[in-house]
Amino acid sequence: MAGTGRNLDLAAGIAAGDRRALARGITLVESGRADHRTEALALLEALKAAGQPAAGREALRIGLSGTPGVGKSTFIESFGLMLVAQGMRVAVLAVDPSSARSGGSILGDKTRMERLSREPRAFIRPSPSQAQLGGVARRTREAVALCEAAGFDVVLIETVGVGQSETVVSELCDIFVLLLAPAGGDELQGVKRGIMEMADLILVNKADGALKPAAMRTMADYAGALGLLRRRAQDPAGYPCAMSVSAETGDGLASAWEKMQALVAWRREGGHWQGRRAGQAQHWFEEEVRQGLLAVLAHEPARGQLARFGDAVAQGLMTPEVAAARMLDTLG
Amino acid sequence: MAGTGRNLDLAAGIAAGDRRALARGITLVESGRADHRTEALALLEALKAAGQPAAGREALRIGLSGTPGVGKSTFIESFGLMLVAQGMRVAVLAVDPSSARSGGSILGDKTRMERLSREPRAFIRPSPSQAQLGGVARRTREAVALCEAAGFDVVLIETVGVGQSETVVSELCDIFVLLLAPAGGDELQGVKRGIMEMADLILVNKADGALKPAAMRTMADYAGALGLLRRRAQDPAGYPCAMSVSAETGDGLASAWEKMQALVAWRREGGHWQGRRAGQAQHWFEEEVRQGLLAVLAHEPARGQLARFGDAVAQGLMTPEVAAARMLDTLG
């Protein structure tokens, strides 16, 4: 009961846009403790009961991906400050499965996005440490829901690298932006088509100073490559598109934002916006089912079997495949 | 019965080092068809029955990771050709979960490692298309087992990007090598500590021509960063280490190979080699159990429920969490 009261207070604080309440709410959904999990679900229920944003007033969820070194933090800082200057409220979340083992990047998040983090209309949340990819996805999804309930206009979901985390983010966002650095033409092959197919905008950063010609060439290369992909049903002509920007000077950021808004408007009109969110909800339902099926492994008798068969496999007495088949037989 | 006969022929061909038989065997373990799966398991059993390599004669499994643009293909070509020139047989496999959606990189694998692919003592296998990460892991593991049975001295397991696929590869290999490109000092933060903690060797490539000074600085930066990490029990002094190489000129490749061999010798003596392989077998056993538990979703009644609840979630009638809880109740 006390928990319910606390959750109502927390829900009210979040709905009122209180950043501290939001931070506490995200800490709650990130927690692995069972009692915290119960509270977290109650909080999400309370916020849902308090009402969804009206159609057309939902937060815009922008997924942002790029390998290390492309200038993601500088981009988020400049882009976020531009939106804040236009009166918008901006939240930044990170999905970083590679921090699962050690808890984040070497330098951490404190030195990043210093100016944006001081803005009262901005909220920056580093990636949680010690989380599995599945857990990261659920928590980020719930953190996004909290940011939406807190009335943010834009939620930027940042991810690192080229891999599974992009798939997670693409299932969380309305628009997916791939940030690249200027490169030689032979490096084009490095970007996998799967990532390119997720991207709505490809932004080639660092289009300033000595790198500007290389950035323009890279942009042209990717524009050409995008032209080879089949147009998606939810895209108007000219999307996905490649543009050059400079997070350092701010060049191109306003144009990129216009491109994003035009895409959003088009998708809303055609019903693709709602369709995408529906598909994402379905995806996360299936993911929750999978996680639920695997929960049996945390309890007896499966837990003990996992240990005993695991020992036999480690000692070379059984192959992984045979041991798994036997254990599944006894569980089945 | 016919299947068994074919498998014995295939097993004999693989054990004799026939590359065509090996390629056919890998195609078999990569297949998703149920009858192929049965044949694949029979093949693996037949090869196991034919005998494991004696201790000290197992293939050396080297995991190689690096983001696009660091020169992975050129490195593998030069490094592989060096080993081949020393009389070794070298297999190259790829783990690429990002190709799951679209089936590989834009330019594909045909233009890569052209010289190495012509070597009779080398075997190059591109990543399978249309595979889930879990499936990629199992198939790569089985492909590694086939390469070992075929008598390869070194199996290079290549992966792209910074993310979940590194974790898969680190659970498949004896030595993990991270390949980097020269970069500015502020880009150091981009490499996650989790990846650095997996790495046994960090090789800064492109240490040639105009990039050499930058490569040396980057190497020194990473050597410093590695010094901040706690030494692992399975490592001798001086590991993990950072070195500079040039895949283009070949500089540093022999030293890198010496460093790898010294590490392997140390780990064999201390029992860490065997311990690591035992831990990996245990990990894959648990992964097989997880995949087995999820297999229920492919059949009725779960399959139909997944569709019906999924529809309700997509229409906004239920939240993903509530729908998952109800479905799990009926399954349980």
Interface residues (C-beta under 8 A of the other chain):
Chain A: L41 L44 K48 T67 P68 G69 D96 P97 S98 S99 A100 R101 S102 G103 G104 S105 I106 L107 L133 V160 G161 V162 G163 Q164 S165 E166 T167 A183 E187 L188 Q189 G190 V191 K192 R193 G194 I195 M196 E197 M198 A225 A278 G279 A281 Q282 W284 F285 E286 E287 E288 V289 R290 G292 L293 L294 V296 L297 L306 F309 G310 D311 V313 A314 Q315 G316 T319 P320 E321 A323 A324 A325 M327 L328 L331
Chain B: L41 L44 K48 T67 P68 G69 D96 P97 S98 S99 A100 R101 S102 G103 G104 S105 I106 L107 L133 V160 G161 V162 G163 Q164 S165 E166 T167 A183 E187 L188 Q189 G190 V191 K192 R193 G194 I195 M196 E197 M198 A225 A278 G279 A281 Q282 W284 F285 E286 E287 E288 V289 R290 G292 L293 L294 V296 L297 L306 F309 G310 D311 V313 A314 Q315 G316 T319 P320 E321 A323 A324 A325 M327 L328 L331
